[in-house]
Amino acid sequence: MAQQRAVPGIKKYTAPAGGWGALKATAKAIREQMETGEAAVTLFRTNKPDGFDCPGCAWPDKEHTSTFQFCENGAKAVTWEATKKRVSPEFFQGHTVSDLWNWTDYELENGGRLTHPLVYDHASDRYQAISWEAAFQRIGEGLRAHHPNTVEFYTSGRASNEAAFLYQIFAREYGTNNFPDCSNMCHEATSVGLPQSIGLGKGTVSLDDFDHCDLIISIGHNPGTNHPRMMGTLHECAKRGVPIIVFNPMRERALERFADPQNPIEMSTFGYENIASSYYQVKVGGDAAALKGVMKALLALDRAPGRNAPVIDHAFIAEHTRGFETLAADLDATEWADIEAASGLSRTALEAVASAYAQSNATIIPYGMGVTQHSRGTDNVQQIANLLLMRGNFGKAGAGICPLRGHSNVQGDRTVGITEKPAADMLQRIEETFGFKPPVEHGHDAVAAMQAIIAGRSKVLICLGGNLAVALPDPEQSFPAMCGLDLVVHVATKLNRSHLLIGKDAIILPCLGRTEHDIQAAGPQMVTVEDSMSMVHSSRGKLPPVSAHLRSEPAIIAGMAIATLPQSKVAWAELVEDYDRIRDKIEAVFPDFRDFNQRIRVPGGFRLPLPATERVWKTPSGKAEFIVFKGLNEDPATADGAVLRLTTIRSHDQYNTTIYGLDDRYRGVFGRRDVIFMHKDDLAAHNIQHGDAIDIETALPSGTPRRLAGFIAIAHNIARGSIAAYYPEANGLVPLDYHDPQSGTPSYKSVPVRIMRHA
């Protein structure tokens, strides 16, 4: 693509994903954060049976005995946590909170590991050291002074099963089901939509299924950055000739070509493997239309005269599903011209996908937040399930649905009870196990929690990890509201911007990282996590804690609970002495964890039951349900041709809100994040040149327009009518009430906007 002028920090990157670029970036992360020898030993313990689970993504491990089981971004996550840098009380003597507010998000976390419990002092505008006992007493007094339903208990997906379980027991004994959770902002559409379709809110494939699939249809994700270990799996599939069809608005390098750093031939010859066999640049917001187009084309193939065998699995549909006739009628009534306009793809292209799908005996569809983070994200997920159901691609080897979760235990947290909508049977087992009656009314998800904070209905926020204020949309409302809270408590390993949003009382409790020893009264402890494919396995930290003042997340939760609930029915201290006792309680509340302590000690762990993989459908009807997507627009439509659709994206030096650096090398961006990616024809249509400063303004049907000013327009290979900007920098363009009403997930991936030259 010709560029009209040189722009600082923008240059073409021609190498494949992975390869020497990944090794160079890994070496840089090690050099900047850790001692080289210590880093090597630590990284080789990542994702091993006697080691620790990577604190990055939730992609599963194929072989726990392989040479190494970490990727570039996994290495960044490990070195970022195991860094030699420290944020001690002395650090705050030199930096007021007001000063730190002017630091970038990268600079804040790059300060290093928190070493002491801290409390904010308003007189000096600094955090100061506080003892654990005093911190717990202050938290307990603060919680007892408030009605439980005015308190929000937030959970990050990096918390272990043991910590998350204790956390939800603490909050429920305290008296609330307010559980804003990081999953509310990513795959909640999966957790809500799939149970309605197949009776299960999780994926149905295992890693072994990728060895048996005939086709992969990849939708709305960038594995090279967001779940890089998946690239090894896609690399293997591509090498054995499996077609990989990609739907994505942007051309992502990792989906085009990848060099496996563990492949000596590719590394020595600078070779690589082509990943996508077909790449379709669907418009931002066009996924549902594209899926309906493929299904419509599949119907036509099935009805074509002279076919020797049906394309659609009518026997499977008759035995296992409901609603197919209604779906078919809706597809018949949908016009191809409308599908093409909404998706940005031609009928010929979508018919080619249908033809490839018809020839596959076993198909896997992985998808990411490009599908879920829309105003109709739940409906989007159900259309993927519809497409798979049409050819019986559940309950057989090499087939199924594969939601790509983010943080390493975001799925596990939900499995062990982090939910604002608890099921009656779970609450009953909590009462039977612990002897207290938990509340039954539904609580707040992440958006509802922040809306309650803004409205002044919620007064206290407890955060088990994460960076909630930055992760949520609408910082113009969210940031000031956080400062109005009576009490904010953060359990954290490193400093982030949410910690600088000071309420009347603010406390930071430093916890052990995934890489560190956890020694309790019974000796060294392990924790457990659940990956994207429902495998539960153990994690044992090996490094000495960075400070003698750190405590484990379970110990911190128990300390808060003891200080808050003097008449508690839960033996908090005994549970924390030996985490086997916590796992016994998890098994009592969640029977799917049968023989938990025995099975977790088997290398590789065990898989939780997934009824849909056995063609057992836990829906009210006992059948898998075809669910019609009404219309074609997954976000509010606009007839204004000048309106573009903005999607937020992560850079390659980023994991969620954690910024490891300022490069995004696969997209050719170095040392900056203030860019807007645009198609060259959209630049021309708006009389804007590559490198111009522009303003972006929301074009939503209601509400005050929001503006992002002075960002640099960059010509990029992205679908016409679509633009992209980095998250969280572009979060200010996403109103808090612009979300999927079914799942509550913010619509980060499709915001209607207008652009104009920056004055």
Phi, psi and omega in degrees: 000123181291136177253139186283332177200160178289138178237127181307131177082001180243118177207154185288135175248117189257348183287159175290165171294155183074219174061209184293330177299320179292318180294321178297317180294323177297315179298322179295317179298318179297314183298322184278335190246330189223167168286137189301313182297315179297321181296318181299313180297317182296313183296326180284353173268354183292128176061031174256157183303324180258014181247205184247153177283137180304132179282008179270242191277175185257016177293138186284168179261129181284311181226117181286354181252006182290171188304304172211147186236049174223156179244181180303308183287333172295319177298320177298317181297319181292311182292328177297322179280320184269022183300155175276354182278149185226142170246094184257175174304328178295327177304316183285341174296332180263357185218117172283163177297324178297321177294315183295333179300332181277354175286154174284164177300322177299314182294323181299308182287331179288353175298331177121191185279138172292141187242340186221153167299143186226148174228143182279135177251113184294326184296319182262352184058040181223152166282140179232155180294146176218149178287157177300317183297317180292323179295314180297318180300318181295319179293315180301315179296319180296318180290320180293340180277355184236149173294138183306325183282002171260012181243136179249131179248098183270145180231131171273151180286001176268354176292145179287168175301318183295316180293314182298320180297311179299323182298315181288330175293317177302309183296322182286325175291325175297323172127023181220155171248027176282100183231068169301137190218151181299333179295336177299337184259000181229286188249024177298329177299328175292313182296332179268318188283317184293323176302327178289330182273309188234004177078019184207129183268027182225171174290162183245356183264155170252170178296328178296333180299331178293340176282346186240359183283155176258344185202143172237128174248108187261125187230124166065044176205162182233085190296330182299336181252316191268337174208069192297333180293342174297334182298327176298321179292313179296324178300315179295317179297316179298321181294329179267011171089015178287124175296135176239109181263127184247132167248115180198137181295327183255146171282109181260130187303318183294336177273353177263305181208145187216134174252120184283116180298344178268001181260106185297329181291313179297321182290320183284335182254003184057035179274177179196171177244133171290133184264296182283128172278331175217136184233116182247116182273081179295146177295148170305126183087006184255010185297313182298319179296318179297317180295320178294326177296316178297318180293321178297317178295325179294319176301317180296320178297319181295328183269354184299134180294145175086004179289140180282330182217150180293148175275321179272140182277082185293328179294315177299315182298317181294321184278325194244354189228167171227152169092008184294321182297322178294319177298313181299321179296321178294319178295319179298326183277352182269127185276142180299322180299322179289321178298315181296318181293320183283326184270334187078010181242152181279158175301320180301318180296315182291327175292327177295321177296316179299321180295316178297319179296321180296333182272354182266131176276340182211116185236138174248136174241101171276144177213156181234203186288349170297342176264320192273328188273062179225165179297339175234043181299322178299316178296322178303311181301320182292334177288327174296317177298319177303312182300318178292320180297328183300333178242021174066034185271042169230145175074028173214156184299138175079016185219154173141185182257142189223081173292135184261099183288162182268262185303157194297336179227027180297326178287321180295321179303317179293320182299324183264019165113003176283092179206140177276354180236074187289142177283151183298322182291326176296315180297323178295318180291329174298315180297317180293326184279321188248345174087009174240157182263112181284158178293152183251338183291145180294147180255205185261139165273189187296313180295314180297324178297313180292324176298323178291324177294316179299319182283351180084008180280330177256138189242344184225141177229123174249125183243115174272081183081184173085182183217065196303312185298323180283326181290327182284159174285176169061055181300335180298330175266319189290317185298308179298325181296321178300325181288349179265002181288153176283326182210133174232129179235129178240124169266119193207162172258329183222160180286140172216176189296328179300331180290344182267357176269090193273127171271198177297329176220132183222130183227137174244127180247113184280133184242163173297147173270171180299334186274353192255152174305140173236101183253121176242187186302325181275001179114196181298138183246155170240158172240176182230155177220160177241128182272185184296342184248025172068020172274128178255126181218168187269163177217127181233115177292148184241338184276150172293145179303148182290345179208146176290350184266004179278151171230159178286159177301314177301320180293322179293316179298316179298320179298318177295319182295316180298320181288334185269325189240080183297337178253030184300144175276352187261134178277073188302312184297320180293320180298319184284338178299326184211114185292346172302326180293324176295316181294328174298320179290323175301315180297324180293324182275328183234092187301341177298342178270037183303143180051041187306307186293332177283312186289332183287346179270359173277127180308130183093344177075212185213163180256134176288153180298139178228089187306323183297336178289344177252015182058039171250122189250110183274047175261165178304326182275348186076010179235156167289142188248126166282126183240123185284136171267114183281124181080205183227349187264121179272357175217163181307133182274157176219142180269358182281113182294344179277350182279131176252166178249121180263134172243141175270145184224163174259146174276170180286343177261040189210147167224111188053237181272357179277122181255110180279337182186183187250018179255149173224070198295326181295333177262003176077030179244129185224123173079014180204161179225007185266053186235154174238121180275129183220152172289143183300326180289328175290323174302311182297319182297333180260010179056043179239141179256155173306123180100352178288148172278132182227163170249147178239130181231137181294148179235045179283155185295340181214167178089166179286129179301142177253149187228141171244120192247141169077022177276159187260124179283129183237127175291130186210160179277086182225154182301145176303142179081000183240141173226162183221146176216161184285145170264134009265006184303326182267006182298336179294345178272356183252106177297150181297330181270007178265086187208168177289119183294335180283317185254343184079004183287127177298149183269061181296337192264005179198085180250121177291128184221159168245150178239154179206158177299142177283129182290000000 
